[in-house]
């Protein structure tokens, strides 16, 4: 579905919803007048009591405590849904080979290595075709959680005098699109939805996040339009900071307190997730890796086969009847920063429309976990997207990724 068609459909759906909500109220008002004239008067207390029974109270605005999945607004896309249709499998798939190598000569020192892996659960936009590896770790294991919270490789060397590892992963991807006219997915598990309404260490769901969400959404009732308003606000009010290392620190609390919004992908998309959760819409960050050049802008993909520093965080939100819907306001701001695009540039406006509902799959999703305890570690990590090295019990996170003893490469292949 083209972007302009999606926006037109959203506007029409909101219009129809408003008319549908207004018409019954008008009809009810007329009927009440006629009935009052024909029937004898009743006491005010009896009428009030009966109205209290017939019109149960409902929260006027959903929030993390009263989420959309429990209280869908009347006459909106959450309660008036298009017919269910069978999902259409993408026709264009591309296959990639991702190679991770690690080499370290540190005699007498222990070494541990954690690496995020592409998600093993197949979807309509990504398929994991398997792994093969060579090396000399004393222990190696792949850790998977069935809820998608973590996919990781963990290796240990008791003596890293000549530690080596080579892991080859094959994955196929297809561009992911959201179609507002199609309802084709079963509801996600209730525990997963509620987990993605909760706050994490760096991503709040109340307080300043809720105040900001309510200010952005205002009187908008349609959930699609609500999230679109949040997305537009993020795109218009955040700044991408290429000087920050990795994907940023993801600290949404700090942004909300300072009123300075932005950073890198974990920061900008983390803010989007926080505001969605604050108004009762399940949302989550998806941690992954860019693996190919972009057809949209050069800055949104690889410029060579080197993917060592290509980690990128995306976002998605959940609407009843539609499932998880992709978004990436961070890449809107990234393109504006790297491509030197002015706010009034038509190319930036077009990219903004595209990245609400579309993921260009020159990127692979690894997991959706926050506040993770990696295997063999005692403390929790707020999020896990960049591989970690521990030498003699000390995490080497203060070092720049380019100085780490590992490298990641990616290339498209034909099978």
NUKOLVEX-420911 format. One line per field, with one value per residue (C-alpha): residue number from 0; chain; x, y, z. Coordinates in steps of 0.001 Angstrom, whole numbers, m for minus. Layout:
% NUKOLVEX-420911
nr (NUM/...);
kette (A/...);
u (X/...);
v (Y/...);
w (Z/...);
% end
This chain:
% NUKOLVEX-420911
nr (0/1/2/3/4/5/6/7/8/9/10/11/12/13/14/15/16/17/18/19/20/21/22/23/24/25/26/27/28/29/30/31/32/33/34/35/36/37/38/39/40/41/42/43/44/45/46/47/48/49/50/51/52/53/54/55/56/57/58/59/60/61/62/63/64/65/66/67/68/69/70/71/72/73/74/75/76/77/78/79/80/81/82/83/84/85/86/87/88/89/90/91/92/93/94/95/96/97/98/99/100/101/102/103/104/105/106/107/108/109/110/111/112/113/114/115/116/117/118/119/120/121/122/123/124/125/126/127/128/129/130/131/132/133/134/135/136/137/138/139/140/141/142/143/144/145/146/147/148/149/150/151/152/153/154/155/156/157/158/159/160/161/162/163/164/165/166/167/168/169/170/171/172/173/174/175/176/177/178/179/180/181/182/183/184/185/186/187/188/189/190/191/192/193/194/195/196/197/198/199/200/201/202/203/204/205/206/207/208/209/210/211/212/213/214/215/216/217/218/219/220/221/222/223/224/225/226/227/228/229/230/231/232/233/234/235/236/237/238/239/240/241/242/243/244/245/246/247/248/249/250/251/252/253/254/255/256/257/258/259/260/261/262/263/264/265/266/267/268/269/270/271/272/273/274/275/276/277/278/279/280/281/282/283/284/285/286/287/288/289/290/291/292/293/294/295/296/297/298/299/300/301/302/303/304/305/306/307/308/309/310/311/312/313/314/315/316/317/318/319/320/321/322/323/324/325/326/327/328/329/330/331/332/333/334/335/336/337/338/339/340/341/342/343/344/345/346/347/348/349/350/351/352/353/354/355/356/357/358/359/360/361/362/363/364/365/366/367/368/369/370/371/372/373/374/375/376/377/378/379/380/381/382/383/384/385/386/387/388/389/390/391/392/393/394/395/396/397/398/399/400/401/402/403/404/405/406/407/408/409/410/411/412/413/414);
kette (A/A/A/A/A/A/A/A/A/A/A/A/A/A/A/A/A/A/A/A/A/A/A/A/A/A/A/A/A/A/A/A/A/A/A/A/A/A/A/A/A/A/A/A/A/A/A/A/A/A/A/A/A/A/A/A/A/A/A/A/A/A/A/A/A/A/A/A/A/A/A/A/A/A/A/A/A/A/A/A/A/A/A/A/A/A/A/A/A/A/A/A/A/A/A/A/A/A/A/A/A/A/A/A/A/A/A/A/A/A/A/A/A/A/A/A/A/A/A/A/A/A/A/A/A/A/A/A/A/A/A/A/A/A/A/A/A/A/A/A/A/A/A/A/A/A/A/A/A/A/A/A/A/A/A/A/A/A/A/A/A/A/A/A/A/A/A/A/A/A/A/A/A/A/A/A/A/A/A/A/A/A/A/A/A/A/A/A/A/A/A/A/A/A/A/A/A/A/A/A/A/A/A/A/A/A/A/A/A/A/A/A/A/A/A/A/A/A/A/A/A/A/A/A/A/A/A/A/A/A/A/A/A/A/A/A/A/A/A/A/A/A/A/A/A/A/A/A/A/A/A/A/A/A/A/A/A/A/A/A/A/A/A/A/A/A/A/A/A/A/A/A/A/A/A/A/A/A/A/A/A/A/A/A/A/A/A/A/A/A/A/A/A/A/A/A/A/A/A/A/A/A/A/A/A/A/A/A/A/A/A/A/A/A/A/A/A/A/A/A/A/A/A/A/A/A/A/A/A/A/A/A/A/A/A/A/A/A/A/A/A/A/A/A/A/A/A/A/A/A/A/A/A/A/A/A/A/A/A/A/A/A/A/A/A/A/A/A/A/A/A/A/A/A/A/A/A/A/A/A/A/A/A/A/A/A/A/A/A/A/A/A/A/A/A/A/A/A/A/A/A/A/A/A/A/A/A/A/A/A/A/A/A/A/A);
u (0/1450/2093/m345/m3052/m2336/m2594/m5797/m7238/m6287/m7997/m11125/m11295/m11050/m13735/m16114/m15437/m16371/m19562/m20518/m20024/m21971/m24957/m26155/m25865/m28044/m30611/m30675/m31243/m34249/m35796/m35441/m37392/m40309/m40433/m40409/m43375/m45459/m44750/m45504/m42664/m40458/m38432/m34930/m33399/m34931/m33704/m30197/m30059/m31151/m28676/m25903/m26741/m27203/m24084/m21126/m18152/m15254/m11858/m11927/m8237/m6337/m2957/m426/m2775/m5911/m4461/m5980/m6121/m8597/m10501/m10707/m12324/m15778/m15969/m12221/m9956/m9568/m13276/m14365/m11865/m11564/m12351/m9769/m7792/m5128/m1608/210/3748/6339/7487/10933/13384/17098/19564/22594/25677/26800/30283/31525/35181/37037/40820/42672/46122/46114/48101/47091/43842/40294/37910/34154/32184/28470/27025/23406/22095/19372/16004/15464/11672/10591/8238/6687/9784/12721/13884/16911/18540/20989/24508/27892/30989/34653/36969/38544/36351/36310/32547/30042/26253/23342/20763/17201/14095/10754/9233/11889/13501/16983/18934/22660/25860/28002/31635/34322/38080/39934/43203/42986/46549/45195/41414/39585/35993/34296/30488/28597/24883/22540/19321/16685/14674/11774/10657/7983/4830/1787/m1559/m4411/m7008/m5906/m6472/m4674/m2985/m4108/m3812/m444/m205/m1691/1444/3605/1302/1218/5000/5321/3182/5494/8351/11964/15087/15530/12044/9274/5530/4157/5003/6633/6195/2449/2157/4000/1896/m1388/m205/751/m2395/m4844/m8390/m7435/m9366/m8356/m5348/m3671/m3936/m2700/496/958/787/3461/5630/5302/6168/9288/10373/9855/11311/14348/17943/20196/23648/26259/28964/27484/28976/27058/23274/23288/22564/18782/18099/14596/14318/17175/15564/12237/13789/16091/13571/16345/15088/17287/20505/20905/18554/18177/17395/14981/13082/13163/11368/8754/8194/7910/5232/3226/3269/2273/m1023/m1761/m473/1969/5295/8858/12353/13724/17512/19320/22035/22220/23496/23207/23095/19849/17663/16305/19391/23045/23275/20579/22616/26095/28646/30804/30647/31865/28974/31067/29500/26175/23983/20616/17501/14044/10558/7133/3722/691/m2922/m5726/m6616/m3443/m688/2770/3313/6833/8156/11551/11545/15241/16181/14213/16437/19568/18954/18343/21660/23916/22359/22121/18407/16479/13169/11229/13018/10476/12790/12697/8892/8670/10987/8916/5784/7527/9050/5683/4611/7629/10949/13463/14920/18566/18614/18039/16088/17822/15589/13226/14572/15259/16910/18642/20856/23264/24401/27339/26753/25378/24100/21439/22010/19374/19599/21909/22721/26535/28662/30402/33933/35004/38718/39672/36198/36214/33758/35562/32687/34818/36660/35454/33856/36501/39179/37507/39093/36057/34703/31330/30842/27688/27010/24123/24416/22503/21415);
v (0/3393/5967/8533/5846/4950/8561/9079/5903/7062/10416/8829/6288/9041/11042/8101/7355/10904/10824/7455/8671/11903/10367/8054/10917/13175/10434/9610/13266/13542/10324/11430/14646/12810/10216/12836/14614/11421/9861/11130/12779/10687/11745/13065/10608/7608/8868/9516/6087/4378/6371/5316/1671/2019/4151/2592/4851/4438/6086/9072/8638/5378/5157/2539/1713/1564/429/388/m3417/m3226/m46/516/3905/3608/4076/3929/1604/m545/m1399/m902/m3080/m4039/m7652/m10341/m11406/m14040/m12606/m12121/m13453/m11035/m11892/m10262/m11777/m11097/m13416/m12225/m13805/m12252/m13217/m12411/m13023/m12647/m12918/m12104/m12916/m12308/m15055/m15808/m13815/m15144/m14013/m14003/m12839/m12098/m11508/m10596/m13005/m12569/m13745/m17465/m17177/m16657/m13812/m12298/m10158/m12208/m15842/m17233/m19870/m21117/m20812/m22473/m21716/m22534/m21620/m22721/m21489/m23722/m23208/m21952/m21797/m20049/m18576/m18113/m16977/m18050/m14580/m12977/m11140/m12438/m14210/m14371/m16363/m16772/m18002/m18441/m18940/m19761/m18607/m16229/m16845/m17469/m17097/m17337/m17589/m17376/m17462/m17469/m16642/m16755/m14743/m13730/m10509/m8807/m5196/m4822/m2787/m1893/m1922/m186/m1870/m5374/m7242/m10543/m11382/m13160/m11235/m11470/m13129/m11044/m11360/m10018/m7044/m6155/m6515/m3922/m1467/m1612/743/m430/1033/3662/3814/5248/4952/7621/11007/13305/10730/10607/14392/14733/12004/13614/17000/15514/13427/16052/15153/12593/9355/7093/4950/5031/8826/9012/7100/9065/12288/10944/9861/13269/15053/12900/13577/17326/17819/15550/15989/13183/13357/11435/12217/9748/6220/3155/3558/6101/5415/5033/7136/8516/9756/12187/13538/14139/15900/18117/18831/18179/15371/13271/11298/8192/5340/3912/7418/8654/5414/4790/8130/7074/3795/5567/7980/5214/3157/6177/6521/2796/1536/m1400/m528/m1835/m1259/m3871/m4299/m5289/m4731/m3014/m5502/m3813/m434/1548/2337/5401/7332/6360/7175/4601/1586/123/1806/m1316/m4901/m3751/m3983/m3875/m563/m940/m1697/62/177/340/544/m1011/m537/m2797/m2151/m4711/m6350/m5233/m6609/m5058/m2059/m833/2707/4393/8117/7866/7254/10342/12403/10479/11208/14882/15038/13061/14191/17849/18013/21148/20690/21971/19563/17417/14399/14574/14883/11818/9806/10795/9409/6193/5284/5282/1742/590/m1020/m1267/m4677/m3943/m4651/m7777/m7923/m9686/m9339/m7041/m7408/m4729/m5032/m8251/m10531/m12055/m15622/m15689/m12094/m11121/m7611/m6539/m4511/m1857/m3085/m5286/m4441/m4108/m7256/m7351/m8445/m9268/m9747/m10988/m10138/m6548/m5476/m3557/m1131/1970/1106/2260/m577/m138/m1009/m4252/m7569/m8574/m7660/m8141/m8221/m8659/m9218/m10248/m13741/m16040/m19447);
w (0/m1012/1689/302/201/3815/4950/3002/4504/8007/7478/6069/8868/11483/9661/9477/13137/14095/12036/13416/16977/16395/14591/17408/19915/17764/17243/20939/21810/19450/20711/24303/23657/22072/24811/27545/26008/25724/29106/32618/34516/36754/39720/39095/41545/39724/36335/37657/39252/36048/33961/36337/35636/31879/31263/33102/33574/31169/31295/28934/28053/28033/29761/30819/33723/31495/28152/24708/24746/27660/26754/22980/22238/20683/16928/16322/14387/17508/17641/14001/12174/8514/7601/8280/5225/4835/5094/1813/1775/344/m3164/m3022/m554/m272/1452/3392/4923/8213/9422/12931/13725/17009/17480/20696/22000/25747/27444/31009/30789/30739/28005/27655/24624/24128/20645/19697/17061/14419/15743/15236/14985/11374/10471/7349/6906/8258/8157/9964/7746/10375/11802/11409/13454/13960/16824/20073/22977/26046/26291/23723/23811/22128/24505/23265/25095/23600/24052/21807/24732/23907/21157/21931/21562/24683/24487/27165/27059/30281/28667/25724/24536/21019/21251/17930/16697/13303/13214/9901/9859/6871/6969/4413/4647/2858/3277/5943/5255/7345/5523/7351/5097/6062/9338/9061/12343/15493/18781/20495/23891/26691/28843/25987/25429/29108/29376/26611/28568/31580/32360/32187/33762/31041/29485/31741/31174/33532/35030/32488/29711/30332/30524/27231/25617/26678/25395/22017/21576/22838/21815/19171/19804/16931/18024/14603/14553/18151/17377/14142/16182/18555/15627/13928/17184/17647/14061/14484/17981/18333/17196/15982/17578/15530/18103/20605/20642/19495/19525/22355/26012/25665/28771/28172/31788/31154/27990/29713/32701/30639/27873/25340/23133/20897/20699/18573/17722/21255/22537/19862/19336/23087/23564/20987/22861/26231/25016/23326/26517/28595/26681/26920/23552/23767/22149/22180/20873/18472/18577/15394/12801/9408/6827/3408/1624/1768/m1241/606/1722/1807/5527/6353/5280/4951/2702/2524/3814/7245/9758/12949/14024/12187/15224/15038/17237/15662/17196/16779/18402/18769/17759/18256/14958/13194/15401/15614/13323/12413/12799/12831/13676/14528/10885/9845/12118/11082/7400/8172/10059/7708/4417/5564/4756/5681/7494/4482/2088/244/474/4268/4245/1991/4241/7266/5583/4564/7929/9705/8835/6800/7622/4809/5552/4901/8639/10753/14020/16915/20000/21923/25476/28096/31522/30503/32558/30062/30663/33059/34233/37623/36794/34317/31142/30253/26660/24593/20980/20773/21355/24721/25635/29197/29948/33423/34687/33376/30659/27902/27302/27663/24460/21033/18985/16276/18852/19907/18882/16809/13374/11674/7907/5830/2137/m56/m1547/m3872/m2582);
% end
